[in-house]
Amino acid sequence: RDVTFIHDNGTVTYFEVLNHEDGLDCTGMDPVAFTEGITIGPQKNPVKKMSSNRTMEERTRLNTTQLDTVTPYSACRRAEYPNATGKRHISHHMLFQYDVMMHLHDTIKKAWSAPNIWQAFVKCHRQDFCKSRVSEYELYFSFISVHYPQRVHLESLENGVDMMLASAVCTADEMECCRKRGVLLKGCHDHRIDLMNNAKSNGQRVHAMGDMCC
């Protein structure tokens, strides 16, 4: 179905997606530490070393949230965000605005005293408090939500209902099925096609097809 990305009032459509497989709570799949750490920069006053019986994920999360970030990750439920909805922003369809992106670049470069954001990413990755998965979608969404909330028009989607997040097949027939079901977004992944074909040839269940409309 159709969607308007740029509205007459100057807002831009961004999507938050509820995927029941992800759950409400933060997991190792959520880019918590990186999203928050990349705009912090090197720790000037390192947090006191925590008990070694904590997992690295726990130490990273607790370290990061004690620092001052301008890109908080509030999509999933954790101590700092107990009422989080679990709706993430990796929707495969996002409009990046140039001036917002340049502001984000400048913020990251200044935080890490780096000539470009790639060098800042490298420096960040060397810090324990910054290590997690990376998502440009979540980073950009956090930044624009905090600094330019007046530009954000947010729409909620549910994976498997009005969005098919991870699919292997995007044939004409499949896309027509999606249109008839009123699906808004369809994410197509070439790397899933080989997984699907291998599963078929081995007589296995074709779970690699991902989210399908037909």
Salt bridges, closest charged atoms under 4 A:
GLU16 OE2 - LYS87 NZ 3.75
ASP25 OD1 - ARG77 NE 2.68
ASP30 OD2 - ARG88 NH2 2.84
GLU36 OE2 - ARG78 NH2 2.45
GLU57 OE2 - ARG61 NH1 3.75
GLU80 OE1 - ARG78 NH1 3.46
ASP99 OD2 - ARG151 NH2 2.67
ASP106 OD1 - LYS109 NZ 3.76
ASP128 OD1 - LYS131 NZ 3.89
GLU138 OE1 - HIS89 ND1 2.78
GLU155 OE2 - HIS153 NE2 3.43
GLU158 OE2 - HIS20 NE2 2.86
ASP162 OD2 - ARG1 NH2 3.99
GLU174 OE2 - LYS186 NZ 2.64
GLU176 OE1 - ARG179 NH1 3.40
